[in-house]
Amino acid sequence: MMDGIVATGTAEGRQAVLALQAALEAGADFSGGLESGAALHADGMPEAALAAFEAVAAREPGNLAAWHAVATLRFQLDRPQ
């Protein structure tokens, strides 16, 4: 399965997602943050996905898709704020 440009559900996809997670934690700026967040979420890393979506929302305050993803994950993680 493909989410953005990261294949999930495969060994290669898992390695790519781990590399992406490390880059996000290091403060990398990705123009495809929504795709990155979706890939992280699909690979079972909701905390990292939330960080990716929050980065997009902070960078693009008018991006409703990013805010929707942030709200959805905060609800799922029982973290309202």
N, C-alpha and C positions, 0 to 999 in steps of 0.2 A: 504494500500500500504506500502511496506517496502523499505526504503532507508538505506542501510547498516544495522545497528541493531536498528534503531529508526523507529517506526511506525508513519507515518504522517497521517494527516486527521482524527484523533480520539482524544478524550479528553485525553486519556493516552499519545498519541503521542505528543500532545501539551504540556503537563506537562513535558514530557521527553525533548522536545526541549527547553523549558524554563530553565530547569535545566542545560542542555548542554550549553546554552547561558551564564548562570551565571558562569559556570565553565570556559568557554573560556575567559570571561571578567576578571576572577580572575587569569588568566595566566596559566590555566591547560594545560598540554601537552598531546595531544591525538595522538596515532599512526594512528588512523583512521580518520585523519583530513578531507580527501576528502569526506568520508561518512558523517561526521558531517556537513560539509559545504553544502552538497547536501540536507541533512535533513532540515537544517535551511532555505535554499533557498526554498525548497518545501513547508515549512510552512509559507512562506511570510515574512521572515526576511532576506532580502538581505544584509543589513549592517553587521549583525552577520555572515552570510555566507561568505561575503568578508573577514572578520577578520579571519575566520577559514582557508580559502584558502590561505590568505597571510601568516599565521603562518606556513602552510605546505611549501609554497614556500621559506620562510626564512630558515626553518629547512632543506629543501631538495632542494637546488638551481637547481638541474638537473631534478626535477619533472615537466615534461612538462604539465601534466594534471593539476597540481596546477596552473601553470602560465597561462594556457588557461582559467581556471575558474576565476582567478584574472582579466585577461584582459576582459573577457566576462562581468563580473559583473561591473567592472569599466565603461565599455561602457554603460551598461544598466542604471547605476546610474549617468551617465554623469560626471564621475570623471576620466578623462584621466590619472591623475598621483596621 
